[in-house]
Amino acid sequence: MKSSKHIKGNSQVELVMVMTLLILFGVTVFTLIAAGSNAQAKLIANKNSQTDARVAVSYLNVKIRQNDTGNIVVKPCPVSGESALLIQTRGDDSYDTWVYFFDGMIYEFIGLAGEEPSVDLSVGIIAANDLTFEYDPGTERISAEVFYDYAGTERSVSLTLNLRSGKTVHSPAASEETP
C-alpha cells in the first residue's frame, strides 16, 4: 500500500501542471483575440477610407453633371492654393460654388458671384488625403482625383468626364492661351 504522503505529493504536482496548462491556454487565446481585433480594426479603417474616397468621387460626378453648362472653372483655390472646381451660376441669382481641398477635408463653399471661399463659411464634405482637378481643353474632359490612405500606402480614385454641354470649361492657363 502507498502512503498518504506520496499520494498527496503527486496530486499537488498534477494540480500545478493543470494550472500551468490552463494559464498557457488562456494567454494564447487572449493573444489570438487581441491580434484578430487589431487586424479587424485596421481592415475597417482601410475600407472606410476607401469608401470615403468613392463617396467623394460620386459627389464630384453629380456636382459636375448637374452644372455641365460651360460655367465650370478649374483654378487655384484662394484658401489652399491647390486646384479647385469653381461652378459659376449666373442669372437672376448669381452665385459661385467652390469645391476644394484643405487640411484633410474636401469642402464646398457657396457664395455670391466673385466671392472667395472661406473655411469658416464652407461645408466639410468628406475627409481625404488630397484632391486634384485637371481640365484638358483638347478633349473637353475634366478629371478629378481623390487620394486616400490604405494600409499605409496612398491610393487614389479618379474620375474623368466628357462634358456634354459642348461649352468649354476653362482653367486660367487655358483661358490665357486662347485669344
matplotlib code that plots the C-alpha trace (Angstrom):
import matplotlib.pyplot as plt

x = [0.0, 1.0, 1.4, -0.8, 2.2, 3.2, -0.4, -0.7, 2.6, 1.5, -1.8, 0.0, 2.3, -0.7, -2.6, 0.4, 0.7, -3.0, -2.9, 0.1, -1.5, -4.7, -2.8, -0.8, -4.0, -5.6, -2.6, -2.6, -6.4, -6.1, -3.2, -5.1, -8.2, -6.1, -4.3, -7.6, -9.2, -6.3, -6.4, -10.2, -9.8, -7.1, -9.3, -12.3, -10.2, -8.9, -12.3, -13.7, -11.1, -11.7, -15.4, -14.9, -12.9, -15.5, -18.3, -16.2, -15.8, -19.6, -20.3, -18.0, -19.6, -23.0, -21.8, -20.2, -23.0, -25.6, -23.7, -22.5, -23.4, -19.9, -19.6, -17.2, -13.7, -10.6, -8.4, -6.2, -8.2, -7.6, -7.7, -5.3, -3.5, -4.3, -6.6, -10.2, -13.5, -15.4, -19.0, -20.4, -24.2, -25.5, -29.0, -31.4, -29.5, -25.8, -23.6, -20.4, -19.8, -16.3, -15.2, -11.7, -9.4, -7.9, -6.3, -7.5, -11.1, -13.0, -15.1, -17.9, -18.4, -21.5, -21.2, -22.1, -20.6, -17.0, -16.8, -13.7, -14.2, -13.5, -13.1, -15.3, -18.2, -17.6, -19.2, -17.0, -18.0, -15.7, -12.2, -9.4, -5.7, -5.8, -8.0, -6.8, -8.7, -7.4, -9.0, -8.0, -9.2, -8.4, -10.8, -13.1, -12.6, -12.4, -10.6, -10.7, -8.6, -9.2, -6.3, -6.7, -4.6, -5.0, -2.8, -0.1, 0.1, -1.5, -4.0, -6.4, -9.8, -10.2, -13.0, -12.8, -15.9, -16.5, -18.6, -21.9, -22.7, -20.4, -19.2, -15.6, -14.7, -11.7, -8.8, -6.8, -4.0, -6.3, -8.2, -4.9, -3.8, -6.9, -7.2]
y = [0.0, 3.5, 6.0, 9.1, 11.5, 10.0, 10.4, 14.0, 15.0, 13.6, 15.4, 18.8, 18.2, 17.3, 20.4, 22.6, 21.1, 21.5, 25.1, 25.8, 24.4, 26.4, 29.6, 28.9, 28.2, 31.4, 33.5, 32.0, 32.6, 36.2, 36.9, 35.5, 37.5, 40.7, 40.1, 39.5, 42.6, 44.7, 43.2, 43.8, 47.5, 48.1, 46.4, 48.5, 51.7, 50.9, 50.1, 53.3, 55.5, 53.7, 54.2, 57.9, 58.4, 56.7, 58.8, 61.9, 60.9, 60.2, 63.7, 65.3, 63.3, 64.6, 68.1, 68.4, 66.7, 68.9, 72.0, 70.9, 74.3, 75.6, 77.7, 75.3, 76.6, 74.7, 77.2, 77.6, 77.9, 81.1, 79.1, 76.3, 77.3, 73.9, 73.2, 73.7, 73.5, 76.7, 76.5, 79.8, 80.1, 83.2, 84.6, 86.2, 84.8, 84.9, 82.8, 80.7, 77.2, 76.2, 72.6, 72.5, 70.5, 72.0, 70.4, 66.8, 67.7, 68.3, 71.5, 73.1, 76.9, 78.7, 82.4, 85.5, 85.8, 86.7, 86.0, 84.0, 80.9, 80.8, 77.7, 79.2, 79.5, 76.3, 72.9, 69.9, 67.2, 64.3, 63.5, 62.7, 62.9, 65.2, 66.3, 67.5, 68.8, 69.0, 70.2, 69.1, 71.7, 69.5, 66.7, 68.8, 66.4, 67.3, 65.0, 64.8, 62.5, 61.8, 60.4, 58.3, 56.1, 52.3, 50.1, 52.7, 53.5, 56.3, 55.3, 57.3, 57.1, 59.1, 60.5, 61.7, 63.2, 64.2, 67.4, 67.2, 70.9, 71.5, 74.6, 75.0, 74.5, 76.6, 76.9, 80.2, 78.7, 77.6, 80.9, 82.8, 80.8, 81.3, 84.8]
z = [0.0, -0.8, 2.0, 2.1, 1.9, -1.5, -2.9, -1.6, -3.3, -6.7, -6.6, -6.0, -8.9, -11.1, -9.9, -10.7, -14.2, -14.9, -13.7, -15.9, -18.9, -18.3, -17.9, -21.0, -22.9, -21.6, -22.6, -26.1, -26.6, -25.3, -27.7, -30.6, -29.8, -29.4, -32.7, -34.5, -33.0, -34.2, -37.7, -37.9, -36.7, -39.5, -42.1, -41.1, -41.2, -44.6, -46.0, -44.5, -46.1, -49.5, -49.1, -48.3, -51.4, -53.6, -52.0, -52.8, -56.4, -56.6, -55.1, -57.7, -60.5, -59.5, -59.0, -62.4, -64.2, -62.6, -63.6, -67.1, -68.7, -69.5, -66.4, -64.7, -64.0, -62.7, -61.0, -57.9, -54.7, -52.7, -49.5, -50.2, -53.5, -54.9, -57.9, -57.2, -59.0, -59.4, -60.7, -61.7, -61.7, -63.4, -63.9, -61.5, -58.6, -59.4, -57.1, -57.2, -55.8, -54.9, -54.3, -52.9, -50.6, -47.4, -44.3, -44.8, -45.9, -49.1, -48.7, -50.6, -50.4, -51.9, -52.0, -54.1, -57.6, -57.3, -53.5, -52.5, -50.3, -46.6, -44.5, -41.8, -44.2, -46.1, -45.5, -45.0, -47.4, -46.5, -45.3, -47.8, -48.2, -51.2, -54.2, -57.6, -60.6, -64.2, -67.4, -70.9, -73.4, -76.4, -75.4, -73.2, -70.3, -66.7, -64.3, -60.5, -58.3, -54.7, -52.6, -49.5, -47.2, -47.5, -45.3, -45.0, -48.8, -50.6, -53.3, -55.4, -57.1, -60.2, -62.3, -65.9, -67.5, -71.1, -70.8, -72.5, -72.7, -75.7, -74.0, -73.0, -69.4, -68.8, -66.4, -66.0, -68.1, -70.9, -71.0, -71.3, -74.2, -76.3, -78.0]

ax = plt.figure().add_subplot(projection="3d")
ax.plot(x, y, z, "-o")
ax.set_aspect("equal")
plt.show()
